[in-house]
Amino acid sequence: MQRRARWQQQTYALVDERVAPAGGPFDRDWALAELSRRYFTSHGPATVHDFSWWSGLTVTDARRGIDANGSALHEVQGDDGLKYWWAGELPGADERSPTAHFMQGYDEYIVAYRPPRDAINLARYLSPNALSAPPYLHAIVLDSQGVGFWRRLAERDGFAVDTRFARPLTAAETEAVSAALERYRTFLGQEIRLRP
């Protein structure tokens, strides 16, 4: 009988057996502030409703967490009239623009915002219908904004990537999509072709 390595087997334990106990009584205001700061640091700019949806907090508690951070969180007024929050400095123009990414449908970048996912659609390339019922599960993101959807199809000699773009791409954007496909090809270690 072959012996399995420990990391290959699932194990279970009580949280108290694995996590050190807290150093004092639970401080709810501190916890709300900390969760808010962490969310907007990693997901900003995002709305209070995005944060509420992602965390499961009420909108009131989400606002309370934002307010508890004071000047650590910055309010940004979007062109769409919504208020977005961000921790730290807003990014400037990216020298590597345009940059494309083939994102999995359940990637945190996609699911961290409540429908209609305004934060990844500020440029309004994607229609609300496309975001609610995308033609393919996975998203194509160009310079942080959704521009289309993709799916992977098995073929005899590797894979094909089928795409649906919301708008025509410029030559530079097409080159960025090709570079993203090349990174995906390297990751899989198999041939991938882009379907026309």
Backbone bond lengths (Angstrom), bond angles and torsions (degrees), N, CA, C in turn:
res aa  C-N    CA-C-N  psi(-1)  N-CA   C-N-CA  omega(-1)  CA-C   N-CA-C  phi
1 M - - - 1.449 - - 1.536 109.34 -
2 Q 1.313 114.19 131.17 1.461 118.94 -178.66 1.526 110.26 -80.14
3 R 1.303 115.65 136.94 1.460 119.92 178.80 1.523 109.43 -90.28
4 R 1.324 117.70 131.79 1.465 122.07 -178.98 1.525 110.08 -90.31
5 A 1.287 114.44 143.36 1.469 119.75 176.78 1.527 109.21 -66.25
6 R 1.317 116.54 151.69 1.464 121.14 -176.41 1.528 112.16 -59.51
7 W 1.332 117.52 -37.86 1.465 120.62 -177.02 1.517 111.78 -69.94
8 Q 1.329 119.16 -12.10 1.459 121.87 179.66 1.523 112.52 -88.58
9 Q 1.323 117.56 -7.60 1.458 120.88 -177.74 1.521 110.15 -110.34
10 Q 1.336 115.11 141.83 1.461 119.51 175.72 1.520 108.77 -74.58
11 T 1.318 115.51 140.92 1.462 120.84 176.24 1.514 108.81 -129.33
12 Y 1.287 116.36 158.60 1.456 121.91 -178.57 1.519 109.03 -132.82
13 A 1.324 116.15 148.79 1.458 121.20 177.85 1.519 108.36 -159.78
14 L 1.308 116.31 155.98 1.455 121.00 174.02 1.528 108.53 -71.22
15 V 1.304 116.87 148.24 1.463 120.95 179.49 1.521 110.04 -56.80
16 D 1.337 117.56 -41.09 1.468 120.80 -178.48 1.530 112.50 -61.61
17 E 1.348 117.45 -23.80 1.460 120.51 178.43 1.524 112.13 -79.98
18 R 1.316 118.17 -20.29 1.464 122.15 -175.22 1.527 113.99 -110.68
19 V 1.319 117.55 -25.46 1.464 121.95 -174.42 1.526 109.12 -116.02
20 A 1.316 114.80 131.99 1.463 119.37 179.30 1.526 109.74 -65.20
21 P 1.329 117.96 143.07 1.464 120.06 179.36 1.526 111.23 -65.55
22 A 1.312 115.37 152.63 1.461 121.43 178.87 1.526 109.59 -65.05
23 G 1.331 115.75 155.41 1.449 120.96 -175.51 1.513 114.97 -82.40
24 G 1.313 119.26 4.91 1.455 120.85 -179.28 1.519 110.28 179.71
25 P 1.321 116.28 -167.11 1.462 118.48 -179.72 1.536 111.07 -66.74
26 F 1.312 115.96 152.09 1.460 121.62 -178.95 1.521 109.92 -66.26
27 D 1.327 116.46 129.23 1.462 122.84 179.36 1.527 108.15 -108.15
28 R 1.318 116.99 98.50 1.464 122.22 -174.38 1.528 112.11 -63.11
29 D 1.320 117.38 -41.53 1.470 119.65 179.61 1.521 111.65 -63.02
30 W 1.335 116.78 -41.25 1.454 120.16 177.24 1.531 109.94 -62.82
31 A 1.334 117.10 -42.75 1.467 121.46 -178.86 1.534 111.10 -63.43
32 L 1.342 117.38 -42.25 1.464 120.91 177.92 1.535 110.79 -63.12
33 A 1.319 115.79 -43.06 1.467 120.01 179.55 1.526 110.72 -64.29
34 E 1.322 116.61 -44.46 1.463 120.97 -177.96 1.529 111.56 -65.52
35 L 1.323 117.44 -44.57 1.460 120.98 178.93 1.529 110.31 -63.76
36 S 1.316 117.21 -41.43 1.469 121.47 178.10 1.517 110.93 -61.54
37 R 1.312 116.66 -47.86 1.465 120.76 -179.28 1.525 110.65 -60.78
38 R 1.310 116.25 -44.06 1.473 119.47 -179.03 1.525 111.57 -66.23
39 Y 1.326 116.71 -41.39 1.472 119.01 -179.95 1.524 111.08 -63.10
40 F 1.322 116.92 -50.21 1.466 119.54 -176.25 1.532 112.82 -72.87
41 T 1.328 117.19 -21.02 1.462 120.11 173.30 1.524 109.90 -70.38
42 S 1.309 116.52 -42.05 1.466 119.95 -175.54 1.521 114.15 -93.25
43 H 1.340 118.54 -18.85 1.465 121.01 -174.99 1.526 114.54 -123.59
44 G 1.319 117.78 -5.27 1.453 119.60 -176.98 1.503 112.77 -71.43
45 P 1.310 119.14 155.15 1.461 124.14 1.79 1.529 111.44 -76.51
46 A 1.320 114.94 139.04 1.461 122.02 179.58 1.520 108.32 -148.26
47 T 1.319 116.33 160.01 1.465 121.03 -179.37 1.518 110.55 -89.37
48 V 1.312 116.23 165.68 1.457 120.73 175.92 1.531 109.98 -62.45
49 H 1.338 116.86 -32.18 1.463 120.05 179.07 1.528 111.52 -72.08
50 D 1.340 116.99 -33.00 1.465 120.01 173.49 1.525 109.62 -61.42
51 F 1.322 115.25 -47.38 1.465 120.50 -179.25 1.525 110.64 -62.63
52 S 1.321 117.59 -44.31 1.459 121.71 178.76 1.525 110.62 -60.28
53 W 1.327 117.26 -45.01 1.459 122.21 -179.39 1.523 111.10 -63.62
54 W 1.335 116.41 -45.29 1.459 121.83 -177.61 1.525 111.93 -66.51
55 S 1.327 116.56 -41.77 1.466 121.17 -173.15 1.525 114.02 -88.28
56 G 1.329 116.31 -22.67 1.465 119.22 -174.39 1.523 112.63 84.38
57 L 1.330 117.27 3.13 1.466 121.09 177.08 1.520 109.64 -76.52
58 T 1.319 115.86 158.19 1.458 119.27 171.08 1.530 107.86 -70.27
59 V 1.310 117.32 160.55 1.462 120.83 178.01 1.529 109.38 -62.38
60 T 1.326 116.91 -36.03 1.465 121.07 178.57 1.527 110.47 -60.97
61 D 1.337 117.31 -47.20 1.468 120.31 178.91 1.520 111.49 -67.69
62 A 1.329 116.84 -35.59 1.467 120.04 177.57 1.524 109.98 -61.95
63 R 1.329 116.68 -44.81 1.480 120.33 177.83 1.525 110.97 -64.61
64 R 1.323 115.94 -37.63 1.459 120.62 179.06 1.530 110.34 -61.76
65 G 1.336 116.59 -41.11 1.460 120.77 177.19 1.511 112.12 -65.56
66 I 1.336 116.56 -40.49 1.472 120.76 177.51 1.522 109.89 -63.06
67 D 1.331 116.46 -48.21 1.471 120.76 -178.85 1.527 111.55 -61.43
68 A 1.331 117.24 -34.92 1.468 120.79 -178.32 1.525 111.87 -66.91
69 N 1.315 117.52 -19.05 1.464 120.86 -179.83 1.517 113.33 -83.80
70 G 1.326 116.97 -12.09 1.460 120.08 178.43 1.518 112.35 55.20
71 S 1.329 116.07 -127.47 1.466 120.97 -175.24 1.532 113.28 -79.48
72 A 1.330 118.68 -0.94 1.475 120.77 178.21 1.525 111.29 -71.13
73 L 1.342 116.81 -22.81 1.462 121.61 176.74 1.516 108.58 -113.06
74 H 1.321 115.81 138.30 1.459 121.32 -178.71 1.514 109.96 -112.00
75 E 1.308 115.65 138.97 1.465 121.65 177.37 1.520 109.11 -91.08
76 V 1.326 115.22 134.22 1.450 121.41 179.09 1.523 107.22 -125.77
77 Q 1.316 116.07 126.61 1.467 120.57 177.84 1.526 108.33 -86.98
78 G 1.322 116.62 119.81 1.456 120.91 -179.99 1.520 111.91 -80.91
79 D 1.314 116.45 160.35 1.466 121.26 176.19 1.521 111.36 -62.45
80 D 1.335 115.85 -21.24 1.467 120.95 179.96 1.524 112.58 -84.15
81 G 1.337 117.29 1.84 1.456 121.73 179.62 1.522 113.88 87.18
82 L 1.325 118.54 -5.95 1.464 121.73 179.45 1.524 110.39 -84.22
83 K 1.330 115.44 153.04 1.456 121.24 175.65 1.522 108.42 -94.80
84 Y 1.335 115.00 128.40 1.457 121.30 177.85 1.518 108.27 -115.22
85 W 1.331 115.52 150.92 1.458 121.34 179.34 1.511 109.30 -118.08
86 W 1.326 114.75 147.42 1.451 121.79 -176.57 1.510 108.18 -146.56
87 A 1.317 116.69 141.18 1.467 120.67 174.94 1.517 108.46 -101.14
88 G 1.298 117.15 124.65 1.453 120.58 -179.77 1.515 111.20 94.02
89 E 1.300 114.63 -163.33 1.464 120.76 -177.70 1.519 110.47 -83.55
90 L 1.315 116.41 143.92 1.461 119.88 174.45 1.519 108.72 -69.62
91 P 1.322 116.72 140.05 1.463 118.56 -178.43 1.524 111.09 -68.24
92 G 1.303 115.97 148.46 1.458 121.45 175.06 1.518 109.61 -89.34
93 A 1.289 115.42 -168.17 1.463 119.69 178.44 1.520 109.24 -65.05
94 D 1.313 116.03 137.16 1.453 122.21 -179.13 1.522 108.99 -88.68
95 E 1.325 116.32 125.10 1.455 120.55 -179.48 1.522 111.58 -64.76
96 R 1.345 116.56 -23.04 1.460 119.99 -177.83 1.523 112.26 -88.18
97 S 1.302 117.81 7.06 1.461 121.54 -178.16 1.526 109.91 -68.26
98 P 1.306 117.97 139.42 1.452 127.79 -2.37 1.534 112.25 -83.34
99 T 1.327 115.33 147.19 1.456 122.97 176.22 1.516 107.93 -126.50
100 A 1.315 116.94 130.85 1.465 121.98 -179.01 1.522 110.26 -113.76
101 H 1.335 115.19 152.01 1.464 122.16 176.88 1.522 108.98 -140.20
102 F 1.323 115.73 137.03 1.457 121.90 169.57 1.525 105.88 -90.76
103 M 1.336 117.36 107.24 1.461 121.96 -175.24 1.522 110.10 -100.38
104 Q 1.329 115.89 138.38 1.458 120.84 173.93 1.526 108.50 -68.85
105 G 1.316 116.55 148.81 1.462 121.45 -176.65 1.514 114.00 -59.67
106 Y 1.333 117.55 -28.43 1.466 120.28 -178.60 1.523 112.01 -104.53
107 D 1.322 116.71 16.91 1.455 120.07 175.35 1.524 109.20 -63.81
108 E 1.314 116.07 144.75 1.464 121.22 -179.06 1.522 111.89 -56.41
109 Y 1.318 116.63 -30.85 1.464 119.66 179.32 1.525 111.56 -63.98
110 I 1.309 117.32 -28.32 1.458 121.83 -179.55 1.529 111.00 -90.09
111 V 1.321 117.66 -46.84 1.473 120.47 -172.25 1.527 114.35 -88.24
112 A 1.319 118.57 -2.23 1.462 120.65 -177.17 1.520 113.20 -80.39
113 Y 1.316 117.66 -1.07 1.457 122.10 -178.06 1.523 109.09 -123.45
114 R 1.308 114.95 142.39 1.466 117.73 -178.53 1.526 109.24 -75.27
115 P 1.322 116.28 149.92 1.470 118.48 175.75 1.524 109.55 -56.28
116 P 1.308 120.23 136.73 1.470 128.30 13.95 1.520 114.75 -92.34
117 R 1.318 119.11 24.48 1.456 123.84 175.90 1.547 112.52 55.57
118 D 1.316 114.27 52.50 1.469 120.88 -176.70 1.526 113.26 -58.12
119 A 1.323 117.56 -35.48 1.466 120.03 -175.44 1.524 112.72 -61.73
120 I 1.329 118.12 -31.34 1.464 119.95 178.43 1.526 111.62 -98.11
121 N 1.345 115.44 7.90 1.460 119.77 179.78 1.526 111.30 -135.77
122 L 1.325 116.75 33.69 1.466 120.68 178.66 1.520 111.34 -61.12
123 A 1.321 116.35 -33.85 1.464 120.65 -179.62 1.527 111.91 -76.40
124 R 1.321 116.51 -9.98 1.475 123.09 178.02 1.530 112.80 60.16
125 Y 1.339 116.01 37.35 1.463 119.67 174.52 1.527 110.68 -73.11
126 L 1.349 115.82 -35.77 1.456 120.73 -177.04 1.517 110.20 -98.68
127 S 1.305 116.93 138.22 1.458 120.36 177.46 1.529 108.84 -76.31
128 P 1.332 117.96 152.66 1.466 120.02 176.65 1.531 112.03 -56.31
129 N 1.330 117.09 -34.42 1.466 119.71 177.86 1.517 111.39 -63.70
130 A 1.326 116.68 -40.45 1.463 120.46 179.98 1.523 110.79 -65.93
131 L 1.323 117.59 -35.88 1.457 120.37 178.25 1.529 111.90 -72.35
132 S 1.326 117.01 -33.10 1.458 120.47 179.75 1.526 111.72 -77.09
133 A 1.322 116.70 -37.79 1.463 121.73 -179.51 1.526 108.53 -137.16
134 P 1.337 116.58 76.05 1.463 119.25 -175.42 1.530 111.55 -66.22
135 P 1.339 116.25 149.17 1.459 118.48 178.53 1.533 111.77 -64.83
136 Y 1.344 116.76 -31.30 1.460 122.68 174.74 1.526 106.80 -132.34
137 L 1.323 116.22 152.91 1.463 121.36 -175.07 1.524 113.41 -65.03
138 H 1.303 117.85 -38.36 1.456 121.87 -171.55 1.531 111.79 -90.67
139 A 1.343 116.09 152.89 1.468 121.18 -174.52 1.523 111.75 -110.82
140 I 1.325 115.20 149.35 1.460 122.15 171.24 1.523 105.86 -106.81
141 V 1.324 115.80 122.10 1.465 122.16 -177.24 1.517 108.53 -113.50
142 L 1.316 115.43 130.04 1.459 122.10 -179.83 1.523 107.85 -123.56
143 D 1.333 116.68 117.18 1.467 121.99 -177.10 1.525 111.41 49.17
144 S 1.312 116.29 50.05 1.465 127.31 175.13 1.523 114.69 75.13
145 Q 1.323 118.64 -0.12 1.464 121.57 -178.23 1.525 111.23 -116.88
146 G 1.335 115.56 139.27 1.449 120.09 177.97 1.518 110.84 -66.84
147 V 1.337 116.29 132.04 1.464 120.63 178.35 1.526 112.08 -126.46
148 G 1.331 116.83 -5.93 1.455 118.25 -178.56 1.515 111.78 176.53
149 F 1.324 114.48 -170.95 1.464 121.84 -176.90 1.518 109.23 -135.80
150 W 1.351 116.30 159.15 1.454 120.29 -178.86 1.510 110.84 -147.81
151 R 1.335 114.54 160.87 1.463 121.51 172.38 1.522 108.05 -144.36
152 R 1.323 115.14 153.96 1.467 121.57 179.07 1.518 108.73 -103.56
153 L 1.324 116.01 134.00 1.458 122.35 179.86 1.523 109.36 -122.47
154 A 1.328 116.45 132.29 1.469 120.77 178.41 1.526 109.90 -73.69
155 E 1.323 114.87 139.32 1.454 121.71 175.17 1.523 108.07 -133.61
156 R 1.318 117.38 168.05 1.470 120.79 -176.88 1.519 112.93 -58.19
157 D 1.306 116.81 -41.16 1.462 120.02 -175.07 1.524 113.29 -104.63
158 G 1.313 117.83 20.30 1.465 121.03 179.45 1.517 111.12 146.06
159 F 1.316 115.42 -129.89 1.455 121.00 -177.62 1.518 110.56 -136.51
160 A 1.313 114.63 158.14 1.461 121.40 170.76 1.514 107.26 -119.71
161 V 1.305 116.60 147.69 1.457 122.09 174.53 1.525 106.93 -113.27
162 D 1.314 114.56 119.56 1.460 122.22 178.91 1.527 106.97 -98.57
163 T 1.310 118.01 131.41 1.464 121.41 -175.18 1.523 111.25 -124.51
164 R 1.329 114.73 154.49 1.464 122.95 170.25 1.518 106.80 -135.57
165 F 1.324 115.90 113.99 1.464 120.42 179.93 1.519 110.41 -98.80
166 A 1.339 115.84 146.66 1.463 121.41 -178.65 1.524 111.67 -80.88
167 R 1.318 116.32 -17.18 1.472 120.45 -179.19 1.517 107.94 -154.48
168 P 1.338 116.81 160.76 1.470 119.03 175.86 1.529 110.11 -64.29
169 L 1.317 116.34 146.49 1.460 121.44 179.14 1.522 110.29 -98.49
170 T 1.319 115.36 148.88 1.461 120.21 173.61 1.532 107.79 -75.24
171 A 1.304 116.60 170.83 1.468 120.74 178.08 1.530 110.67 -60.96
172 A 1.337 117.42 -41.29 1.465 120.70 179.69 1.523 110.94 -66.69
173 E 1.331 117.43 -38.09 1.459 120.79 178.59 1.524 111.13 -68.07
174 T 1.328 116.54 -38.92 1.468 120.94 176.83 1.527 110.11 -62.00
175 E 1.309 116.43 -39.49 1.462 121.05 176.87 1.530 110.70 -65.08
176 A 1.326 117.60 -38.80 1.466 121.60 177.96 1.528 110.74 -65.25
177 V 1.327 117.61 -39.50 1.466 121.65 177.34 1.526 109.43 -64.71
178 S 1.315 117.49 -41.02 1.474 121.37 177.45 1.528 110.71 -62.41
179 A 1.321 116.99 -39.53 1.469 120.75 177.77 1.525 110.94 -65.28
180 A 1.344 116.97 -38.75 1.467 120.73 177.39 1.522 110.12 -65.16
181 L 1.318 116.84 -39.89 1.461 120.92 178.14 1.531 110.26 -64.43
182 E 1.319 116.50 -38.07 1.468 120.34 178.20 1.529 110.83 -64.61
183 R 1.337 117.82 -39.69 1.473 120.97 176.69 1.522 110.06 -63.49
184 Y 1.324 117.19 -39.94 1.466 121.72 178.57 1.530 110.06 -65.87
185 R 1.327 117.23 -41.01 1.465 122.45 177.99 1.533 109.75 -60.53
186 T 1.316 116.59 -44.99 1.463 121.06 178.42 1.522 110.92 -62.54
187 F 1.321 116.96 -42.21 1.459 121.59 179.88 1.526 111.03 -61.31
188 L 1.330 117.42 -45.99 1.464 121.24 -178.55 1.525 112.37 -75.10
189 G 1.328 115.97 -27.30 1.451 119.46 -176.44 1.522 112.19 69.90
190 Q 1.322 116.66 26.21 1.464 122.12 179.73 1.520 109.45 -138.75
191 E 1.312 114.02 162.39 1.453 119.52 178.92 1.514 110.17 -70.46
192 I 1.323 116.51 136.20 1.469 122.17 175.93 1.519 107.04 -134.09
193 R 1.290 115.84 134.53 1.463 118.75 174.86 1.519 109.07 -120.88
194 L 1.302 115.55 149.22 1.454 122.46 179.56 1.523 108.27 -90.26
195 R 1.315 115.69 123.86 1.468 118.40 177.48 1.516 109.10 -74.01
196 P 1.352 116.17 139.60 1.471 118.87 -179.59 1.518 111.62 -66.86
